[in-house]
Amino acid sequence: MSQTDIISNMPRILVVDDSRIVRATVKKHLSTQFDIVEEADGEAGWSRLEADPEILVMMTDLSMPKLDGFGLLGRVRKSQDARIKHTPVIVISGEEDLEVKQQALERGANDFVTKSTDRAEMLARVSAAAKLARTARELRATEESQARTATTDVQTGLATEHMLHVEGDKAMAHAARYHGETTLVLFELDKFDEVTSELGEAAAGQLINLVAKLVAGKLRKEETLARLDGPCFAVMLYANFSGATIYAERLKETIAAAKVNFRGQSLRITASIALANSVQDGLADFDGMLALAQLRLARKRAGVVQPLAEGAAQPADMSVAEALALIAQGKEALVLPQLPRLLESLQPLLALASTPTA
């Protein structure tokens, strides 16, 4: 990026075309009102768009080396970065037929200019696109600001991440005051991007709502269920680690057992789960708890096999009732390491049982 790029206060336009003459013509038409940056092929244009958040509009040729305009359009519209995904794209066309232009529109082009378009028309089209981009960015910034302080997720009706922080701070303070424990359960639907790609965003949204309703119906009043980002949810439990582990196992089974049918197709849902516990992990604040749970969930997403909570392969201080619940679920393996301590705790009862009665 040149010094001119950095100090310019004019709206920035990216022009991607392998013809130096075309780039020069566009720059001549627009440079009085726009800061023009140039790239000579689609790959370079993509790299520039990714690296430069000041770019408001991209103008691109369709026939280029390395990556053509169709490929560049596809990357832009499939980007996970909202800034890039919603960048207006104006195609610099030659005398292509209507079919070619239709393909460009279908892949996300916003407008067209020809290589012979006069200065006044090009300025008008690019100005309109730049205004659209600026308005859209301001709207997204406002929505993001509101989301940071909102308490209810619009789609699901669950708590937002902001509300989760409020409730999480309360839970941590309560646990510290009464020498108790609190646990954060983080879970994410597996392969959600594949479901969205295959069935569409509408079906994916229905799936999110179904899971939200399914999990919310099994919570106690004092527990908080929040939707974080996309298919990721969090549950704040007033529970020790062993109780939360049992809850997490049941949650996993509940989601896996859900019957989901879409257009005659049966979908199988699974979820990855990670835990963080105030006592088990020695945590003093909710921010640290959430960060640790997110790290563990990210590792599971990457295929790293580990216990529900790292460093704690088995529940601490498992009660007899919890052990019996795990055995009923066929989870004897979780109980075996605790068996000596459990049997020791039962010694008074066993002794009482062996005492002869009068």
Secondary structure, 3 states (H helix, E strand, C coil): CCHHHHHCCCCEEEEECCCHHHHHHHHHHHCCCCEEEEECCHHHHHHHHHHCCCEEEEEEECCCCCCCHHHHHHHHHHCCCHHHHCCCEEEEECCCCHHHHHHHHHCCCCEEEECCCCHHHHHHHHHHHHHHHHHHHHHHHHHHHHHHHCCECCCCCCECHHHHHHHHHHHHHHHHHCCCCCEEEEEEECCHHHHHHHHCHHHHHHHHHHHHHHHHCCCCCCCEEEECCCCEEEEEECCCHHHHHHHHHHHHHHHHHCCEEECCEEECCCEEEEEEECCCCCCCCHHHHHHHHHHHHHHHHCCCCCCCCCCCCCCCCCCHHHHHHHHHCCCHHHHHHHHHHHHHHCHHHHHHHHCCCC
